């Protein structure tokens, strides 16, 4: 399976395993900043009391109101930017990181290994037979299956772990400071949880099978190389699952 290039990586804030809250829109800022005393403002501007005529007072009041409005609009803009940054890093279906955000975190963890010599591990997961679910039960059922798998995985991860959807039926998990052995044990735990908690549709339980591959995020590695190696190991596991079922 060919892994698409992921060289163009942004610099948004890291996203951990915690889900990103969906946003239905940007809420307005309801609080208003306190109005400054006009005499304090006049003192700052160096206007003598004798020159504080009604006309000057009105001009200062108008200026103060415009400044407060600008501050109010700036705060709304900052909140809107924060919401958009979250949406840019969120998968369109599931409330986890998308591929762009996940690869950025891989880059960061590899840099951490370069600096401190402490490796992390990547788990590459692929859901088997998603096409069968789509063809048999409809694409909505396929979406529900993907969400079910993601939520099951989230329930077994630490706050420091990073999970993302790499595309289609593929997921990635970064386990900071975890060895390959620890990552393999975690992957097997996740597979057992998914096996013990099948998707239920219209009262019918639909078993979900997952294949996985492990690869260390060590110094000198690129995210594309890590994904490619883990993908190949996942494919080997997928083939073994199919051979057992044959």
C-alpha positions in Angstrom: 0.0 0.0 0.0 1.5 3.3 -1.1 1.7 6.0 1.6 1.1 9.5 0.1 3.6 12.2 0.7 3.2 14.2 3.8 6.1 16.7 3.5 4.0 19.9 3.9 3.4 20.0 7.6 1.9 22.9 9.5 2.8 24.3 12.9 -0.5 24.2 14.9 -0.5 23.1 18.6 -0.1 19.4 19.4 -3.2 17.3 19.6 -3.2 14.5 22.2 -5.5 11.5 22.4 -8.3 13.6 23.8 -11.0 14.3 21.4 -11.5 17.6 19.8 -14.9 19.1 20.7 -17.1 19.7 17.7 -17.9 23.3 17.0 -21.2 24.4 15.7 -20.1 28.0 15.3 -18.1 30.6 17.0 -19.9 32.1 20.0 -19.9 35.8 20.4 -18.1 37.4 23.4 -20.8 38.6 25.6 -18.7 40.3 28.3 -17.7 43.9 27.8 -14.6 45.6 29.0 -14.9 48.2 31.7 -15.3 51.8 30.5 -12.4 54.0 31.4 -12.9 57.2 33.3 -12.8 60.1 30.9 -10.7 62.2 33.4 -8.1 59.4 33.5 -8.0 59.3 29.7 -7.7 63.1 29.5 -4.8 63.0 32.0 -3.0 60.4 29.9 -3.5 62.5 26.7 -2.1 65.5 28.5 -5.3 67.6 28.1 -5.5 70.4 30.7 -8.8 70.6 32.7 -9.4 74.1 31.4 -9.5 72.8 27.8 -11.9 70.0 28.7 -14.8 71.6 26.9 -18.0 69.6 26.1 -16.8 69.3 22.5 -13.5 67.8 23.6 -15.3 65.6 26.1 -17.6 64.2 23.4 -14.6 63.6 21.0 -12.8 61.6 23.8 -15.9 59.6 24.6 -16.3 58.7 21.0 -12.7 57.7 20.7 -12.9 55.6 23.9 -16.0 53.8 22.6 -14.3 53.0 19.3 -11.2 51.6 21.1 -13.4 49.3 23.2 -15.3 48.1 20.1 -12.0 47.3 18.4 -10.8 45.3 21.5 -14.1 43.4 21.5 -13.8 42.5 17.8 -10.2 41.5 18.3 -11.1 39.1 21.1 -13.8 37.5 18.9 -11.3 37.2 16.0 -8.8 35.4 18.3 -11.5 33.0 19.4 -12.5 32.3 15.8 -8.9 31.6 14.8 -8.6 29.2 17.7 -11.7 27.4 16.6 -10.5 27.2 12.9 -7.1 25.8 14.0 -9.0 23.0 15.8 -11.1 22.3 12.8 -8.0 22.2 10.5 -6.5 19.4 12.6 -9.7 17.4 13.1 -10.8 14.5 11.0 -14.0 15.2 9.1 -15.8 12.1 10.4 -14.3 11.3 13.8 -13.3 13.7 16.6 -9.7 12.8 16.5 -6.6 14.2 14.7 -6.5 14.1 10.9 -3.5 12.9 8.9 -2.0 16.3 8.7 -2.0 16.8 12.5 -0.9 13.2 13.2 2.1 13.5 10.8 3.1 16.8 12.5 3.2 15.0 15.9 5.3 12.2 14.4 7.8 14.8 13.2 7.9 16.2 16.7 8.4 12.9 18.4 11.2 12.0 16.0 12.8 15.3 16.8 12.5 14.5 20.5 14.4 11.2 19.8 17.1 13.2 17.9 17.6 15.4 20.9 17.2 13.1 23.9 17.8 9.6 22.4 14.4 8.4 23.7 12.4 6.6 21.1 8.6 6.4 20.8 6.5 3.9 18.9 4.0 4.0 16.1 1.1 1.7 15.8 -0.5 1.5 12.3 -4.0 0.0 12.3 -6.3 -1.0 9.4 -9.9 -2.1 9.8 -10.6 -5.2 7.7 -13.7 -5.7 5.6 -15.0 -2.1 5.7 -16.1 -2.5 2.1 -18.2 -5.6 3.1 -19.9 -3.6 5.9 -20.6 -0.7 3.4 -22.0 -3.1 0.8 -24.1 -5.1 3.2 -25.4 -2.5 5.7 -24.8 0.8 3.9 -22.2 3.5 4.1 -23.7 5.0 7.3 -23.0 1.6 9.0 -19.4 1.9 7.7 -19.1 5.3 9.3 -20.5 4.0 12.5 -18.0 1.2 12.5 -15.1 3.6 12.1 -16.4 5.8 14.9 -16.9 2.7 17.1 -13.3 1.5 16.5 -11.9 5.0 17.2 -13.8 5.4 20.5 -12.8 1.9 21.6 -9.1 2.8 21.0 -9.5 6.1 22.8 -10.7 4.4 25.9 -7.5 2.4 26.3 -5.0 5.2 25.7 -3.2 7.6 28.0 -3.7 11.4 27.8 -0.1 11.7 26.4 -0.8 9.2 23.5 -1.7 10.6 20.1 -4.3 9.0 17.8 -5.3 10.0 14.3 -7.2 8.8 11.3 -4.7 8.4 8.4 -7.4 8.0 5.8 -10.2 5.6 4.9 -10.1 2.7 7.3 -6.5 3.4 8.6 -5.6 4.8 12.0 -2.3 5.7 13.7 -1.4 5.8 17.3 1.8 7.3 18.7 2.9 6.0 22.1 5.5 8.5 23.5 8.5 6.9 25.2 7.2 3.4 24.5 9.3 0.5 23.3 8.2 -1.8 20.4 7.4 -4.5 23.0 5.1 -2.1 24.9 3.5 -0.9 21.7 2.9 -4.5 20.6 1.2 -5.3 23.9 -0.9 -2.1 23.6 -2.0 -3.0 20.1 -3.0 -6.5 21.2 -5.0 -5.0 24.1 -6.8 -2.7 21.6 -7.6 -5.6 19.3 -9.0 -7.6 22.2 -11.2 -4.7 23.3 -12.6 -4.3 19.8 -13.2 -8.1 19.5 -15.0 -8.1 22.9 -17.1 -5.0 22.0 -18.5 -5.6 18.5 -20.5 -2.9 16.7 -24.3 -3.3 17.3 -26.6 -2.4 14.4 -30.4 -2.9 14.7 -29.8 -5.4 17.5 -27.3 -7.4 15.5 -23.6 -7.6 16.6 -21.1 -7.0 13.8 -17.6 -8.3 14.6 -14.8 -5.9 13.6 -11.3 -7.2 12.7 -8.2 -5.0 12.9 -4.7 -5.6 11.5 -1.7 -3.7 12.9 1.9 -3.0 12.4 4.5 -1.5 14.9 7.5 0.6 14.1 9.8 2.7 16.4 10.0 6.5 15.9 13.8 6.7 16.2 16.4 9.3 15.3 17.1 9.8 11.6 13.7 8.6 10.5 11.1 10.5 8.5 7.4 10.3 9.1 6.9 8.8 5.6 9.5 6.1 6.3 7.9 5.2 9.6 4.4 5.0 8.1 5.7 2.9 5.2 7.5 0.4 7.5 4.5 0.1 9.9 2.2 -0.2 6.9 4.2 -3.2 5.5 4.1 -4.9 8.9 0.3 -4.3 9.1 -0.1 -5.8 5.7 1.7 -9.0 6.8 -0.6 -9.2 9.8 -3.6 -8.7 7.6 -2.6 -11.5 5.3 -2.1 -13.8 8.3 -5.6 -13.0 9.5 -7.0 -13.9 6.1 -5.0 -17.1 5.9 -6.4 -18.2 9.3 -9.9 -17.5 8.1 -9.5 -19.4 4.9 
